């Protein structure tokens, strides 16, 4: 049994830190959109139109994800994981830094709108390649008996980015008035993200290429056209990977991004407290990811996935019931944090996908299926959540129960596919 070395720890820490900062840069755009919209569009436009246009720019980032995922994954399988891993954070950080200091519409006119859109498109390409690349990179670097744990720590870094984004919003709410945030303070989180991102770029230079890729390169076993091999030979793996991604998308969007906004209105709590609850939930999911990974290394991974799915059904049902029916603040918080913890089931998205694809096309297989499914689920999930809000006794709780069923079935089909590979 291989022990964790200092080199393993360093690789994991630098990878997780980069993921944290990259997703922080991506998420603060959504968190602060209401504060900076008026700076980048003509004053005569209706406020709702300005907001719609800005969120449209945000959505453009999601539309660019599949393109970024496929292109970066292709080159990652041909020329190395490390190079694309470094490129993804460069493409995220530099636009963030530019946004922090860029002129407004009053200063440069329609160029401001063009720059805003370009920033989101570039960031979408970056985020499309970051997580699949990070998963493949860490999976191939980690000891055989710690792969699920390493993936859990890495993915918790992504949740850490959401946590930092929410924390930055909380700090601004506590230290600046709303007018001050709208006037200039909204730039501060972007500036900080840009500065720390530049540091992360420097640190990632010291990461080493994965041993598996080096071996494939030495033995000339690299795929000439990875995406062709994936589509031709891995159809069932693609389908399962997409359903795995749907579980991840739903858990993150519902529990960490959308429900805090609904809780604020239903329970009538102030913005600062609401943001604090969002931060605690994000930390709970981070812990759940690590615990889930540790258990999956010790026991059969598919069994752990099934147990987490069952427990998530219970805690999430109680959460939505406490929120929508009982409207009990204490119970809602308890089951909200518990649901976020068992939302650590999203760790199986990376673990199963890394095992489904052989090394020579692993990055491409993950990048293609993950980003395609995320584009679909990322579009549908908010619609489902909004439409079910207030229309059913437990709102979007039924959707989460359905997601848990998918997670349970994913583990069943994963076992079947892996059995057929032997």
N, C-alpha and C positions, 0 to 999 in steps of 0.2 A: 504494500500500500504506500503510494507516494505521499510524502508530507508536503505541506505548503512552504515554499521557499520565499526568501526575501524578494527574489525576482518576480515570483508569481504575485506577491502582494503589491509590489510596485506597479506591475502591469495592470492589475485589477483596479488599483486606486486611481491611476492616471486615466484609465478608460472610463471609469464611473464618474470622475470629476468632469471630464470632457462632456459626457452625456448630460450631466446635471446642468452645466453652463449652457449647452446647446439648446436643451429644452426650455431652460429659463428664458433664453433669448427669444424662442419661438412663442412661448405662452404669454409673455408680458405684452405682446402686441394686442392680444385679445383682451387682456385685463384692463389696459389703459386706453383702449379705443374711444370710449365715451369722453375721455378727457382731452384728446388732441384732435378730434375730427375737424373742429372749426378752423384749425390752422392751415389745412391743406386743400380747402375747397373754397370757391367764391362765396363771399358773404351773402349774396342775394339768394343762394340756394336754401331751400327749406332744410331745417335741422335733420329731419328724418331722412331726407335724400343724402345729406352729407354722411350720416351714420351708415346708411345702406351702401354707399359707395366705398366707405372705409372698410366695412365688413366684407364687401365684395373683393377688395384687395387682399383681405385676410384669407378669404376662401380661395383666392388664386394660388396661395401657398399650398393648399391641399390638392388643388388640381395639378400642380407641378410635381407632387410627390411621386406618382407612378413613373413619370419620365425620369426623375432623378434616381429613383430606386433601380430601374432597369439599367440605365447608362452607367451609374457608378458601380453597380454590382457586376456588370459585364467586365469592366476594367479591373475590378477587384479580383475577379477570378482569373484574369489573364496576367495582370502585372503586380498583384500583391494586395493584401488587405490593408497593410499599414499606410500605403500611399493614399488610398481612398479614404481611410479613416482620418488622415490628416486633412485631406481636401475638404471633407464634409464640414469640419469645424471652422475652417477658413471661410467657406461660403456662408456660414451662419453668422460668424462674429463680425466680419468686416461690414456687411449691410447693417447690422445692429448699431455699430459705432457710427456709421454714416447717418443713420436716422437720428441718433442722439444730438448731432450737430447740424443737421441739414436745415436750409432756409425754409420759410413758410410760403404759402401761396401769395401772400402780399409782397413778398420779396422777389420771387422768381416766377410767379404765375403758374401756368400749366406744367412747367417742368417739375414742380413739386409733386403733382399727381403722378407724372411719369416715373419719377424716382421712387415714390411710394410703392407703385405697382411692381417696379423692377426689384425692389428690396424683397417683397413677398415672394416673387417668383424664384429668385435665387435661394431664399431661405427654404422654400418648398423643395427645391432640388436637393439642398443639403440635408434636410430632415428625412427625405426619402432614402438617402443612402446611409445615414448615420446609424440608426438602430439595427438594421440587418447586418451592416458591416461590423458593428460593435459586438453583436451576438456571435457572429462567425469568428471574429478575432479572439474573443474571450474563450469560446468553446474550444478552439484549437490550441489555446495557450494553457488552459487549466488542467490540473491533474484529473485522471479518469474518475477518481472517487469523489471529486469535488465539483464536477461540472455544473450540476444544478444549483449548488450554493453560489458559485461564481456568477452564474447567469442571474440569480436572484439579487445579488449585491449590485450587479451592473444595472439591472432594470429598476432597482430601488433608487439608483442615481437619477434615472429619468423622472421618477416621482419626486425626487429631491428638487429637480428643476421646477416642477409645479409648486412645490412647497416654498422655494425661494421666491418665486413670482408672487405668490399670495402674501408672503412675509413682506416683500417690498411694497405691496399695495397697503398692507396694514401700517407699516412705518410711515408711509406718506400720509395716510389718513389721520394718524396720531400727531404728526408734526407740521402739517401744512393744512391750510384751509382749502376748500374745494376750488375756490377761485385761483389760489396760488398754484394748485396742481394743474389746473387747466391752462394757466398762463405760461408757466415755465417748468414747474417741478416734475411734470410727467417725463421730462427728458432724463432725470437722474437715474432711474432704474436701467434705462438703455445705455447710458454712459458707463455705469458700473459694470453691466453685462459685457460691454465692449472691451473694457479694460481687463477684466478678469479672463475674458475669452482670449485675448491676445497672449496672456500669460499661459493659458492652457495650450494654445497653439505651440508655444515654445517648449512646453513640457512634453507634448506628444511626440516631438521630434526624437525623443530618447527611447521611444517604444521600439521593440524589435519585431521583425516579420515573424509570422507563426511558423513553428517547425514543420507543420504539415504542408504548408504552401511551399516552403523551401524544398521539401522532399519531392513534391509533385513537380516543381520546376527542375530539380536536378535529374529526375527520371523522365522528363519530357512527357508528363502525363496531363498537362494542362489542356483544357478544352479550347478548341479553335473558336467556337461560336456557342458559348454557354446557354444562351436563351433558347436556341434551337434544340439543344439536348434536353433542357428542362421541359419544354412544351411537348416534345416527342415522347419522352420516356418516363415522365413523372406526373402524369395526369391525375391519378388518385392522390398523390402527395400534394399537388397544387390545391385540389379541392379541400382536403383536410386542413392544409395551412391557412386557407381563406377562412374556414370556420373557426380555427384557432384565433385568428386575428379579429374576427367579429367579437369573440369573448373579451379580448383585451380592449378593443375600442369601446365596447359598451360599458365595461367596468370603470374605465378611466373617465370617459365623458360623463357618465351618469353620476357616479359617486364623487368625483373630484372637481368636475367643471360645472355641471348643470344644477344638480340638486341643492347646492348651497344657496343659489339664487332663489329657488322656490321656498327653501326653509326660512329665509329671511322674511318673506311675505306672510307665510302661513303662521309662523310662530311670533311674528312681529318683534324681531330682534334687531339691534342696531348693527350697522355695517362692520364696525370693528370686531364685535363679538362673533358675527357671522364669519368673517375672514379667519378668526382664530379657530373656529370649529373646522373650517376647511383645511387649515394647516394641520390640525390634530389628525383629521381623517387621512390626509396625505402621508403623515408619519406612520399611521397605523398600517396603511397599505405597504409602505416601505418595509416595516417589520414583518408583515405577512409574507412578502416576497422572499425575504431571507429565511424565515422559518420554513416556508414551503419548499425552498431549495434544499435546505438541510435535510428535511424529511425525505425528499425525493431521492437524495443520494443514499440514504440509509435503507429505505424500503422501496418497493416497486413503485415507480413513478406514476403509472396509470392508476394504481390504487389510491395514492395520495390525492391525485386529481379528483377522483370520484368522491372521496371524503370531503374535500374542500367544497366541491359543488353542492353536496347535500347540506353542509353547514351554512353555505352562503344562501341557499334557498330559505332556511329557517331565519337567519339573522336579517336578511333583506326584507322578508315578508313582515317581520316584526317591526322593522324600521319604518316601512311605508305605512303600516297600520298605526303605529304610534304617531306618525307625522300627520297623516290625512284624516284619520278617524278620531283617535284620542286627543291629538294636538297637545301631547304631553312633552314638555321640553326635555326633562331628565331622561325618560325612556327613549325618546327620539335620539338623543345624543349617544346613549349607551349602545343602541343597536346600529346607529350610524357608524360609529367607530368600529364595532364588531364586523359590520358588513365590509367596511374598507379593509380590515385585516384579512378576511377570507377572500377579498378581491385580489389577494396575492396569488390566487389561482392563475392569474395572467402570466405567471412565470412559466407555465407549461407551453405557452405560445412559442417562446424561444427554445425551450428544451426539446420539445417534440420536433420542431422544424429543423433544428440542427442535426437531429438524428435521422430525419427523413431523407436528407439529400447527401450524396457522396461529396467528398471534399472538393473535387475539381469544379463542381457547379453549385456548391453550397450557398455562396453569397448571392448568386443570381437566383437560385430557387427561392430563397427566403425573400430577397428584395422584390422579386416579381409578384409573388403571391401575397405577401404582406401589404405592399403598397396598393395593389389592385383592390384587395378586400377593404383596406382602410379607407380608400376613396369612396367606396360604396357605403360601408357602415358609418363612416364619419359624416356622410350626407344624410342617411336615413335615421340614425339614432336621435339627433336633436329634434327632428320632425316628430318621431314617435313619442318622445318624452313630452314635448310641448302639447301635442294633440291629446295625450292621455292625462295631462295635468287637469285635475278638477272634474274629469269626466267619468272616472271609475273610483270605487271606494279606496283603493290603494294606489291610484295613479299609475305610474310607469312600473310599479312593483310587478305587474304581470309580465312585462317585457323582461325584467331581470330574472324572473322564474324561468322564462323561456330560454334565456341566455345560459342559465345554470344547467338546463336540460341539454343544450348544445355542448356545454363543457363536459358533461358526463359522457355523452355519446362520442365526443372527440377521443376520449381515453380508450373507449371500446374499439373504435376504428383504428386508432394508432397501434394497438396491440395486434390487430389483424394484419395491418400492412407490414409491420415489422416481422411478424411470423412468416409472411410470404417471402420476405427478403432472405430468410435463412436458407 
